[in-house]
Amino acid sequence: MNKVVVGLSGGVDSSVAAATLYHKGYEVVGLTLWLMKGKGQCCSEGMVDAAFICEQLGIPHHIVDSRDVFQENIVDYLVSGYQSGITPLPCSQCNKAVKFGPMLSYAHQTLGIDKIATGHYARITYDAECDRYQLRRAIDLTKDQSYFLYDLTQDLLAASLFPLGELKKTETRRLAAEYNLKTADKPESQDLCLIESHGSMQKFLDKYISQTTGDIVDLDGNVVGQHQGIHHYTIGQRKGLGIAAPNPLYVIALDAARNRVIVGERHQATQAECTVHRVNWVSIQQPTVPIRASVQVRYRSPAVPVNVIPLEGNRIRLVFYEAQFSITPGQAAVLYDGELVLGGGIIEQLPEKIANGKLLEG
């Protein structure tokens, strides 16, 4: 009998993933990672619901204390990033370093099982011609989570199953009801687990970063307002600036060294290109010459055409066909060829442009 360890958060998606594999004849073991204290789906409430699902299915349930791993790889990562003036993306980091890697290690070393599964909406295929596992978008594009999975390695893809990748969300809910799962009507989580636990990202960050008042300045260095900490802002932000101006203003840069938020009009928050580091080529071999692709620079942003230029040190330069709004250091840039995820990495800090109180062109 095929054995698989299913990561259970206590939500409907992971519950249906476990139930689907169980009803397909797999020998399923539930595994919940204890990431932090609180009431988010990944924590106390989620663990209770995950345990109930395992009881319903009649399968074992294991809980692994991963709080130290989560603190080091996610909390510390987020705090240091926001302090330096970037907007980190925790989910892709969490998937590889906190979830998939440790899950597979526990499954293999403790349980003697070589397969893991999650409730992510994405698909894995195998290309025999290039002897490579490939990551693809989910059938339900409205729920597709491949953007957060670009950093998975070949060994993790080879060992992973995504039972929901071929399903629409409505089908997931239908199966949950059909299997009479406790989580069938559970509301869907809309926020990061940290936000669920603390109420907002600002409250979470304020717990770790002291609020230091500073200037909000325009491109000419004129002070137009005050901020309570640059970690409360991100590139492209319009709301919450507290500035009266004849035209809408947006955050166009964060100057951590001088504790300033720089604002300007929308067209001044666009970039024609950016560089990306920590690139993982998930579905293809690392290219040695420029290629064309589509790139998604935020989870909910559309994929846009781009020229990809390889650089030294596992870096690439992206040259957009049209200048893009709100290119944000710390977020992921994920490359696609249709539904195929080519690879991705983290957008680097934009070139230093601030001098003598003015944002210089070029």
N, C-alpha and C positions, 0 to 999 in steps of 0.2 A: 504493500500500500504506500502511495506517495505521502510523505510527511511534509508539513509546512508550518512555520511559525508566523502567525499573523499579528501585526502590531495593532493593538486596540487602544483607541483614545477615549472610547465611551461615546463617540458620535455615531450617527446613522451610517456613514460611509464605511468606516472600518468594521462596523457590526455586520453589514451586508457582505463585505468582502470575506469575512470569516464564515458566515452562514453559506454563502455561495460555494466556497471551496469545500465546506463540510458536506453539502448536499451533492457535490460532484464526486464524493468518495475519498477526499483527502483525509488523512489523519491530522487534525488541526490542533495546534497548541496556541493559546492566546498569550500575548506578551504585552504588558503595559510598562512604559518607562515613567518613573516618578521624576518629573523634571523640576518641580518647585511646589511650594505650598501655595494654596489659594483655591479659587473656585472655577478656574478655567477648565476647559475640556481635557487638558493634559494633566490635570491635577486631581484633587481629592474627589470631586463630583464625578469626574471622568473615570477614575479608578473603580468607583462603586458601580457605575453603569457597565463598565467593561467586565467586571466580575459577574454581574447579573447575566450578561450575554453569554458568558462562558458556561454559567450554570444552566441557562436555557438550552444551550447546544450540547451540554454534557461533555465539555472538553476541559482540559487542564488550563489553569490561569496562573501565569508567573508575573511577578512585579519586580522590576529591577530599579534600584535606587541610582538614578542618573543625575542627581542634583549637582554634584561637583562638576561633572562633565558639562552640564548645561550652564552652570555659572561661568566656567572658564571659556567655553566656546561661543556662548550667546550673550550672556549678560555683560561680561567684561568686554567682549568684542563690540557690542552696541555702545557701551559707555565711552570707550576710548575713541570710537569712530565719531560720535556726536561731539565729543570734546574737541576733536581736531577739525570740525567743520564739515564733515561729510554726513550722508544719510545712509547708514548701513542697511543692507537687506538681510535680515536674520534667517529667513526660511530656507534658502538654499544652503546656507552654512549649517543650519540645524539638521537638514535632511542627511547630509553626508557625514558630518562629524558626530552628531548626537543620536540620530535615529538609525539609518541604514547600516552604517559601519558597526556600531555597537550591537545592533539587533542580530546581524549576521554572525558576529563573533560569539554572542551568547548562544545563539541557536546551534552553532557548530560545536563549540567547545563544551558547553554545559549539557545540551540536549542531544547532540549527535545528529542534528538535522541540517541539511544543506540548502534549504529553500526558505525564503521569507516572503511575506506578502503585506501589502498595505492597501488602504482605501483611496489611494491617489487616482485622479482622473488623468491617465496617460497610458501609452501602450509601448510594449517592447517587442521588437521583431529581431530576427537573426538573418544576416546577409551572408550566405555561404561563400559567395564569390570573393568577398573581402574578409571573410572570417571575422565578423564583427557584430556584436549586439548593437542594435540601434534604438534610439528613443524617438517616439512619435507623439504627436498631439493626440488627445482623446477624441473619440467620436463626438462627444458633446463639447463643442467649442466654447460654450458659455461657462463650462466648469473646468476646462483644460488647465492642468497644473504642470505641464511640461516645463514651463518657464522656471519653476523652482527646483527642477530635477536635473538641470544641465550639468551639474558638477559630479554626477554619479559616474563611477569608474566602470570599466568593463567587467571586473569581477563582481561588482555589486549588481549590475544589470543582469549578468548571467544567472545570479542567484535569486532574482526578484520576480514576483508576480504582481500584476495590477488587474485584479478581477473586474474592476469597474471601468476599465479603459474603453470597452466596447459598448458601454451602457449610457443612456441618457439619465439625467438626474431623476426624471419622473419614473423611470424604470427602477432605479435604486429604491425610491420610496415605495413603489408597488411591491418589490420583492421583500422589503422590510415588513410590510403589512402581511404579505403572503406567509412569511416565515414567523409571523406573530412576535417580532422582536420588540423588546421593551423600548428601544430607541426609535421605533418607526415614526413617531410624531415629534421627536425631539427637534427643537428649533436648530437651524443651521448656525454654526459659529461664523460670525462676520468679521472678527478681529483677530489679531495676533493673540497668542495665549498670554503674553505679557500685558496687553491692553485689557484683556478680560480679567486678569488677576488684579490689576492696579486701577482700573477705571479709564485710564487714557495713557498714551505714550508719554505725554508731558508729566503726568504724576509719577510714572515709573522713572523717568529720567531725573526728575527733581529729587528723587530719593537718593540718587547717586552723584548728581552733579549740582554744585552750589549755584544759585542764581546770581549771576554777576551782571549788573546793569552796564549797558554800553550804548553807543550811538548807532542809530540807523541813518545812513547817509545816502545821498544821491551820487550820480556819476562825477559831479564836480566837487565832491567832498563836503557838500553842505549838509549840516545836521538837520534831518527832517523829522526825527522822532527818537524814542528811546526803547530799548529792548531789555528784557529780564534774563537774558541768556541766549547765546546763539544756537544752543541745542533745541530751542523751541521753533526753529525755522528750517526750511528746506528750499532748495532752488525751485523757482516757479510759483512759490506760495503768493497768494494775493490776499486772502482773508486773514484777519487777525493782526494786521500791521499797525492799526491805530493811527493812520496817517491820512490827513485831509489833503487831497491833491486834485487838480483839475482833470487829470487823466488817471486811469487805473495804474497802480504801481505793483510790481512783482519783485520778489527776491531774485537777484541775478548773481549774487556771490556771497559767500560767508568768509570773512576775514578773521580767522581764529587768532592769528598773531596779535592783532590789534583790537580784538573783541568787537568787531563791527559787522553789521548787516548792511549790505549794499543793495539798493533798490533801483529800478528803472522801469521803463515802459516794456510792453510785451516783446517787441521785436529785439530788444536788447538782452532778452533772456533766451535767445536762440543760439545754436551752435551748428556750424557746417561740418564739424568733425570732432572726434574725441579719441582718446586712447583707452585701451582695456587691458588689464593685467590679470594674472592668475587664470589664464584661459585653459579650459578643459575641452578638448575635441572629443565629443562623446560618440558620435555616429560615423565619423570619417577620420582618416589619418590627418595629422597636422599638415596643412598646405604649406608649400614652400614658395608659391607665387600668388599674386593677388587673385581673389575670387569674387564673384558676385553672389549676394545672398539677400535675405530679408532679415531685419533685426528688430527685436522688441526690447525697448529700453525701460519699460515698466510693466508690471503684471497686467494692467488693464489697458495699456496702450496698444494701438495696432502695429503690426509688423510693417516696416517700411523698407524700400530698397536701399542697398548700401554696397559700396565697394570695400572689401576687406583686404587690408594690406598687412602681411606678416611682418613682425618686428622681432628683434632679438629678445631673449629673456622671457619667453612664453607670453609675449604681448602682441597686440594687433592694433592697427589704426583703422578706424571706421570713418569713411568719407560718405556722407549722406547725399543722396540725389537732390534733396531739398533740406535746407537748414531746419533743425528740429528744436522745438520748444522744451525747455526744462530738462536738459541733459544733466543728470544728477550724480555727482561722484558718490560711490558707495553702493549704488544700485547695480543690478545685473544687466548686461547687454547679451541677449541670447539670440543666436543666429539660426535661421530656418531656411530650408529649401522645401517650400510647400509645407507638408505636415511633418517633415523630418527635421529633428533637432540636430544641427551640425555641431554646435558647441556653444560655449559662452564664457563670460568672465565678468570681472568687476570694473566698472567705469572708474578711471583714475581721477585724481584731483585735476581740475582744469589748470592749464598753464598759468603761472603767476602773472596777473595782469594789473594788479593794483599798485600804483606808484604815485607818491605825492598827492594822495587823496583823490586820485582820479583813476577810473578803470580805462586802461589803454586799449586801443583797438589792436587786433592781430594776435 
